[in-house]
Amino acid sequence: MMKTYVITLSRQFLSKHSKAGQPTDFAELFEKGQRLKPSELEEFIHKIHTIRTNFALWKKRIDEVAKGEAILSIRQWSGKPYHSKQVLLANLTAENGVGIQKLTFQPDRDGAFNFKYFDIDGHYADIKDVARHDGLSFEEWREWFKDCDLSQPLAVIHFTKFRY
């Protein structure tokens, strides 16, 4: 039996977000991202990746997907998170382009980590593009990750063949 790793997309903004309780539209944005051509990626907000903490864990899992040893199951809660059934959006494999990149933030001159200095696998990317590809405006994205420990690398888990 094939291993399955589950990523559950949030239906609503989390309780600490200024848009708490409002819909994220991640399921629709995920489906849109699966249909877009590479030339259309800069035009629309869509969800072609998700960003998660614990890079080492996700790297191990996504490497298994890339080798054909596992699938990545993209789901959404039907109601309240952890208290409702999960609805399957898609099962993805290496053929879909599933992959991972490391998002690393560097400290500023004062030693503080913020959203100004970062790279993805050693490459610069426009942070607004990162947010848009994650299904959010930059302001929504920054607020979503405001409590995240930016001194630790994050996992950019790709649902398509797009890479930064």
Secondary structure, 3 states (H helix, E strand, C coil): CCEEEEEEECCECCCCCCCCCCECCHHHHHHHHHHCCHHHCCCCCCECEEEECCHHHHHHHHHHHHCCCEEEEEEEECCCCCCCCEEEEEEECHHHCCEEEEEEEEECCCCCEEEEEEEECCECCCHHHHHHHECCCHHHHHHHCCCCCCCCCEEEEECCCCCC
